[in-house]
C-alpha cells in the first residue's frame, strides 16, 4: 500500500515507522522540521494521571507501556526518563497545578481515590521521605503529604521523533521535511494524493493526517470539518545549574523537570491562562521571569540561575479533549490521528493505526475515539 503520512511529530513518526515496518510504501511529509510543532514544545510528561474516564486512562497506560516495548525493540530508549513524578497541592486549594485536559479542577483526594480504585501505582510520602528520593526539592510549609508516581516520567520528544523517523527509514520509508501539504487531491469520494507548496504531486492509496493542531486545516482540504481546541502553554528553560533533579515535580505554583544539559524546564498552569488574556512579547517575557521565580521556591538549586529561553507551544487537542483516531466515514483514502498527550500515546497510536490500516484490525481501546463523533 502506498501511504502518505502528514506530520513529523511523535504520532506521525510512529505511524510512518509502523507502516513501513509492516511493508507499506511510506512517505512522511513534514511542513517544517521534525518535531517542529507541538512535539518539540511540550512538557512531555509521560503519564496516565490526569486521564479520565477509565477507558481513556487505560489508553494512556497502554501508551506508557509502549515506550518500554519500543526500548526492547530498538535496543535502547535514550529519549525515556522514568524517574517518577511528585505531586502535592495547597491545603487551602487542593487542586493540582496540571493542564486541565481532559479533567478540570479535580481535587487531590478525589484524584488519588480514582487512581487507587483503578490500580494505578503511587505511594504517599512525607516531605522528608520525598527528599530522600529528590534531595533538592523543597515542599511548601503546611504540606504534610506528597503523592509519588514511580512509573511516570518525561520524554525527550525530539529525540524520540528522530529515533522513530530513522527506524522508519531503515524499513524503506522516505522522510521529507520542508514539504508543506497545501492540497489533498480528491476524485469523488476518494482522497488519492497530495500537492505540496513546492508543487509536487504525490499519489497514494491512503493519506494519514497526523498534523497535530493543524489537523482541522488538513481536514478542510479534504472536504470535512474536524474541530480542534488547541491551547497555549509557556515553557521556560533555565541556564545550566548544579542540581540533582531527576524526576518531575507538580507543585501548586509551578511544575518542573530536567531539561538536559543540567537545565531545568518549568511551566505554570496559571501563566498558561494569562497567555489567553495577553500573549504579547513583553508580557510573555515577564511571565517567564515569574515562572523562574516560582521555581526557585521549589528547587533552591535555581538560585542564581536565569532564563535561558522560553517558548509558547500549542497543545494539539481535539474538541472535547479526547483523541480522534480512524478513517473518515463517507470518504475513502484518508485516516486521521489527532490527540493531546501525543508524547504518552503516540508510539501506541501509531502501532494500532498501522495494524488497522494494513490488516483491518481495530483495537477495542479506539472504539470511543472514532472521527464520526466530531465530524460535520
PLY file of the C-alpha trace (Angstrom):
ply
format ascii 1.0
element vertex 376
property float x
property float y
property float z
element edge 375
property int vertex1
property int vertex2
end_header
0.00 0.00 0.00
1.33 3.42 -0.98
0.82 5.70 2.01
1.49 9.35 2.79
1.80 10.38 6.44
1.38 14.12 7.02
3.14 15.38 10.13
6.58 14.82 11.61
5.75 14.78 15.32
5.66 11.78 17.64
2.38 10.43 16.24
3.33 10.89 12.59
6.81 9.42 13.01
5.44 6.45 14.94
2.77 5.78 12.32
5.29 6.02 9.48
7.62 3.61 11.28
4.96 1.01 11.94
3.53 1.20 8.43
6.96 0.86 6.84
7.91 -1.94 9.21
4.83 -3.84 8.07
5.79 -3.46 4.41
3.88 -0.37 3.26
5.40 2.12 0.83
5.56 5.18 3.10
6.35 8.84 2.51
6.38 11.09 5.59
5.82 14.76 4.79
6.62 17.44 7.38
5.94 21.12 6.65
8.92 22.33 8.66
11.38 20.23 10.62
10.83 17.02 12.51
9.36 17.67 15.98
8.95 21.32 14.99
5.37 21.60 16.23
3.73 20.52 19.46
6.11 17.59 19.97
9.05 19.95 20.31
7.27 22.44 22.58
5.75 20.08 25.13
6.38 19.48 28.83
6.44 15.85 27.61
5.09 14.28 30.77
4.52 10.55 30.25
1.59 9.59 32.44
-1.94 8.29 32.86
-2.54 10.52 35.87
-4.95 13.24 34.83
-6.75 10.95 32.40
-10.38 10.01 32.88
-12.73 8.23 32.35
-11.34 4.75 32.87
-11.22 3.87 29.15
-9.06 6.91 28.42
-6.88 6.14 31.43
-6.26 2.64 30.08
-5.33 4.00 26.66
-2.69 6.16 28.33
-1.46 3.26 30.48
-1.01 1.36 27.22
0.90 4.33 25.84
3.28 4.26 28.79
3.89 0.54 28.29
4.54 1.11 24.58
7.67 3.12 25.36
9.10 0.10 27.17
8.14 -2.06 24.21
9.98 0.31 21.87
13.04 0.17 24.11
13.14 -3.61 23.80
12.52 -3.50 20.07
15.04 -0.79 19.19
17.62 -1.85 21.75
17.62 1.42 23.67
15.33 4.29 24.62
17.58 7.32 25.18
14.51 9.56 24.98
12.85 7.97 28.02
13.38 9.13 31.62
11.23 7.14 34.05
12.29 8.92 37.24
8.89 9.43 38.85
6.55 12.35 39.47
5.93 14.07 42.81
2.63 15.88 43.27
1.32 17.96 46.13
-1.30 20.65 46.50
-2.02 23.70 48.61
-4.13 22.60 51.60
-6.18 25.78 51.12
-6.90 24.96 47.46
-6.36 21.21 46.90
-6.36 21.28 43.10
-3.18 20.27 41.30
-1.28 22.61 39.00
-1.79 20.44 35.93
-3.18 21.25 32.47
-6.93 20.72 32.86
-7.28 18.36 29.88
-9.46 16.44 29.98
-10.06 16.52 33.78
-10.84 20.00 35.09
-10.07 21.08 38.67
-10.11 17.65 40.21
-9.37 17.69 43.93
-6.28 15.97 45.30
-8.17 13.38 47.35
-10.64 12.68 44.54
-7.76 12.08 42.12
-6.00 9.70 44.49
-9.19 7.78 45.20
-9.83 7.39 41.48
-6.30 6.22 40.74
-6.28 3.84 43.71
-9.53 2.25 42.50
-8.02 1.81 39.03
-4.86 0.19 40.39
-2.51 2.93 39.19
0.76 2.76 41.14
1.54 5.54 43.57
2.61 5.96 47.18
2.12 8.66 49.78
5.27 10.22 51.17
6.10 12.77 53.78
8.21 15.74 52.65
11.17 14.15 54.44
10.68 10.88 52.56
10.43 12.76 49.26
13.76 14.47 49.93
15.36 11.04 50.22
14.33 10.45 46.60
14.73 14.03 45.35
17.18 15.73 47.74
16.94 19.18 46.20
13.18 19.63 46.39
11.57 21.95 48.93
7.95 21.16 49.78
5.88 24.14 50.86
5.17 24.80 54.52
1.94 23.26 55.71
2.13 20.33 53.27
2.42 17.00 55.08
1.81 14.53 52.26
3.10 14.12 48.73
1.82 11.68 46.10
4.68 9.97 44.29
4.10 8.15 40.99
7.15 5.96 40.30
6.17 4.78 36.80
5.76 8.27 35.37
8.49 10.26 33.72
9.41 12.64 30.95
10.36 12.15 27.33
12.91 13.92 25.17
10.34 14.25 22.40
12.64 15.47 19.59
14.98 12.55 20.28
12.02 10.16 20.24
10.85 11.59 16.90
14.35 11.27 15.43
14.60 7.66 16.63
11.24 6.76 15.09
11.99 8.55 11.82
15.34 6.78 11.48
13.65 3.45 12.23
11.07 4.21 9.53
13.85 4.97 7.04
15.60 1.71 7.87
12.40 -0.03 6.76
12.29 1.88 3.49
10.22 4.96 4.34
11.01 8.30 2.72
11.13 11.24 5.15
10.79 14.67 3.55
10.97 17.84 5.64
10.13 21.34 4.42
7.22 19.83 2.49
4.03 21.67 3.42
0.90 20.00 2.11
-1.41 22.60 0.55
-3.98 20.33 -1.10
-5.47 16.91 -0.57
-6.44 15.70 -4.02
-9.90 14.18 -4.26
-11.52 12.18 -7.02
-15.15 11.89 -6.00
-15.26 10.30 -2.55
-11.62 9.25 -2.63
-8.51 11.11 -1.50
-5.86 9.99 -3.97
-2.84 12.08 -3.06
-1.49 15.48 -2.07
0.09 18.57 -3.55
2.89 20.34 -1.67
3.78 24.02 -1.56
6.71 23.20 -3.83
4.28 21.96 -6.46
4.99 18.27 -6.03
2.07 15.95 -6.73
2.29 12.72 -4.76
-0.26 9.97 -5.28
-1.23 7.49 -2.60
-3.69 4.76 -1.72
-4.08 6.34 1.72
-3.26 9.68 3.35
-2.79 9.62 7.12
-3.28 13.02 8.75
-1.07 13.39 11.84
-0.83 17.16 11.71
-1.42 18.00 15.36
-3.04 21.37 15.91
-3.25 21.85 12.14
-5.50 18.79 11.74
-8.55 20.97 11.10
-6.78 22.66 8.17
-5.89 19.35 6.54
-9.41 18.06 7.14
-10.84 21.12 5.40
-8.61 20.43 2.39
-10.23 17.02 2.14
-13.71 18.49 2.42
-14.73 17.69 6.00
-14.76 19.57 9.29
-12.93 18.24 12.32
-12.90 20.83 15.12
-9.81 21.34 17.24
-9.47 23.20 20.53
-5.74 23.97 20.84
-4.48 25.73 23.97
-1.19 27.61 24.52
1.42 26.64 27.06
4.52 28.52 28.18
7.72 26.52 28.70
10.67 28.20 30.40
14.19 26.77 30.38
16.84 27.79 32.89
20.53 28.30 32.32
22.63 25.27 33.39
22.53 24.74 37.12
24.16 22.33 39.56
21.25 20.14 40.63
20.40 16.50 41.26
16.83 16.91 40.00
15.79 13.81 38.05
12.04 13.40 38.01
9.01 15.63 37.58
7.54 17.86 40.29
3.99 19.20 40.20
3.68 21.80 42.95
0.95 24.41 43.47
2.87 27.33 41.94
4.98 25.62 39.27
5.84 22.37 37.51
9.47 21.45 36.88
11.56 18.69 35.36
15.08 18.23 33.99
15.65 19.60 30.52
19.03 18.07 29.67
22.41 19.70 29.88
21.86 20.48 33.60
18.97 22.78 32.69
15.52 22.82 34.28
12.23 23.08 32.37
9.44 24.99 34.09
5.73 25.58 33.46
2.77 27.09 35.25
-0.90 26.45 34.51
-1.75 29.91 35.84
0.60 31.58 33.39
-0.79 29.47 30.55
-4.16 31.06 31.28
-2.58 34.51 31.27
-1.44 33.90 27.70
-5.08 33.94 26.64
-5.51 37.45 28.03
-2.17 38.89 26.93
0.23 36.94 24.74
2.31 39.90 23.62
6.09 39.52 23.56
6.74 41.83 26.55
4.08 40.04 28.61
5.43 36.59 27.81
8.97 37.67 28.73
7.64 38.83 32.08
5.75 35.59 32.61
8.96 33.63 32.01
10.75 35.53 34.77
7.83 34.97 37.14
7.81 31.24 36.43
11.52 31.03 37.23
10.99 32.92 40.48
8.30 30.44 41.48
10.55 27.53 40.59
13.32 28.80 42.87
10.98 28.29 45.84
10.58 24.60 44.91
14.13 23.95 43.71
16.56 26.18 45.63
19.31 24.94 43.31
17.94 27.52 40.84
19.22 30.39 42.96
21.45 32.44 40.68
20.12 30.81 37.51
18.43 32.88 34.85
16.01 32.30 31.99
17.97 30.88 29.08
14.98 30.58 26.76
11.23 30.32 26.66
8.68 29.25 24.11
4.92 29.26 23.77
3.76 25.88 22.48
0.27 24.96 21.39
-1.27 21.73 22.63
-2.94 19.59 19.98
-6.40 18.99 21.46
-9.45 17.85 19.50
-12.69 19.47 20.58
-13.88 17.80 23.77
-10.36 16.91 24.88
-10.23 13.31 23.67
-8.41 11.68 20.73
-9.67 11.20 17.21
-8.33 8.05 15.55
-9.64 6.28 12.48
-10.96 6.50 8.92
-13.37 9.24 7.91
-16.91 8.00 7.25
-18.02 8.59 3.68
-14.55 9.44 2.44
-12.10 6.80 1.26
-8.34 7.13 1.27
-7.90 9.17 4.44
-7.20 8.28 8.08
-6.91 10.77 10.95
-4.96 10.65 14.20
-5.19 13.70 16.46
-4.67 13.70 20.20
-3.48 15.53 23.24
-0.85 13.55 25.18
0.84 12.55 21.95
4.11 12.03 23.81
2.49 9.44 26.06
0.29 7.77 23.47
1.97 8.48 20.13
4.00 5.27 19.87
0.93 3.19 20.75
-1.44 5.06 18.44
0.97 4.66 15.56
1.15 0.91 16.03
-2.61 0.48 16.46
-3.35 2.67 13.44
-0.90 0.76 11.24
-2.49 -2.53 12.22
-5.95 -1.23 11.35
-4.82 0.35 8.08
-2.99 -2.70 6.79
-4.90 -5.58 8.37
-8.32 -4.18 9.26
-7.84 -4.99 12.96
-9.46 -2.34 15.16
-8.22 -2.22 18.75
-11.14 -2.01 21.18
-9.44 0.85 23.03
-10.04 3.09 20.00
-13.78 2.47 19.75
-14.72 5.61 21.71
-12.46 7.85 19.68
-13.52 7.43 16.08
-13.74 10.55 13.89
-17.50 10.20 13.45
-18.11 11.72 16.89
-16.71 15.10 15.81
-17.29 15.23 12.08
-19.59 17.76 10.48
0 1
1 2
2 3
3 4
4 5
5 6
6 7
7 8
8 9
9 10
10 11
11 12
12 13
13 14
14 15
15 16
16 17
17 18
18 19
19 20
20 21
21 22
22 23
23 24
24 25
25 26
26 27
27 28
28 29
29 30
30 31
31 32
32 33
33 34
34 35
35 36
36 37
37 38
38 39
39 40
40 41
41 42
42 43
43 44
44 45
45 46
46 47
47 48
48 49
49 50
50 51
51 52
52 53
53 54
54 55
55 56
56 57
57 58
58 59
59 60
60 61
61 62
62 63
63 64
64 65
65 66
66 67
67 68
68 69
69 70
70 71
71 72
72 73
73 74
74 75
75 76
76 77
77 78
78 79
79 80
80 81
81 82
82 83
83 84
84 85
85 86
86 87
87 88
88 89
89 90
90 91
91 92
92 93
93 94
94 95
95 96
96 97
97 98
98 99
99 100
100 101
101 102
102 103
103 104
104 105
105 106
106 107
107 108
108 109
109 110
110 111
111 112
112 113
113 114
114 115
115 116
116 117
117 118
118 119
119 120
120 121
121 122
122 123
123 124
124 125
125 126
126 127
127 128
128 129
129 130
130 131
131 132
132 133
133 134
134 135
135 136
136 137
137 138
138 139
139 140
140 141
141 142
142 143
143 144
144 145
145 146
146 147
147 148
148 149
149 150
150 151
151 152
152 153
153 154
154 155
155 156
156 157
157 158
158 159
159 160
160 161
161 162
162 163
163 164
164 165
165 166
166 167
167 168
168 169
169 170
170 171
171 172
172 173
173 174
174 175
175 176
176 177
177 178
178 179
179 180
180 181
181 182
182 183
183 184
184 185
185 186
186 187
187 188
188 189
189 190
190 191
191 192
192 193
193 194
194 195
195 196
196 197
197 198
198 199
199 200
200 201
201 202
202 203
203 204
204 205
205 206
206 207
207 208
208 209
209 210
210 211
211 212
212 213
213 214
214 215
215 216
216 217
217 218
218 219
219 220
220 221
221 222
222 223
223 224
224 225
225 226
226 227
227 228
228 229
229 230
230 231
231 232
232 233
233 234
234 235
235 236
236 237
237 238
238 239
239 240
240 241
241 242
242 243
243 244
244 245
245 246
246 247
247 248
248 249
249 250
250 251
251 252
252 253
253 254
254 255
255 256
256 257
257 258
258 259
259 260
260 261
261 262
262 263
263 264
264 265
265 266
266 267
267 268
268 269
269 270
270 271
271 272
272 273
273 274
274 275
275 276
276 277
277 278
278 279
279 280
280 281
281 282
282 283
283 284
284 285
285 286
286 287
287 288
288 289
289 290
290 291
291 292
292 293
293 294
294 295
295 296
296 297
297 298
298 299
299 300
300 301
301 302
302 303
303 304
304 305
305 306
306 307
307 308
308 309
309 310
310 311
311 312
312 313
313 314
314 315
315 316
316 317
317 318
318 319
319 320
320 321
321 322
322 323
323 324
324 325
325 326
326 327
327 328
328 329
329 330
330 331
331 332
332 333
333 334
334 335
335 336
336 337
337 338
338 339
339 340
340 341
341 342
342 343
343 344
344 345
345 346
346 347
347 348
348 349
349 350
350 351
351 352
352 353
353 354
354 355
355 356
356 357
357 358
358 359
359 360
360 361
361 362
362 363
363 364
364 365
365 366
366 367
367 368
368 369
369 370
370 371
371 372
372 373
373 374
374 375
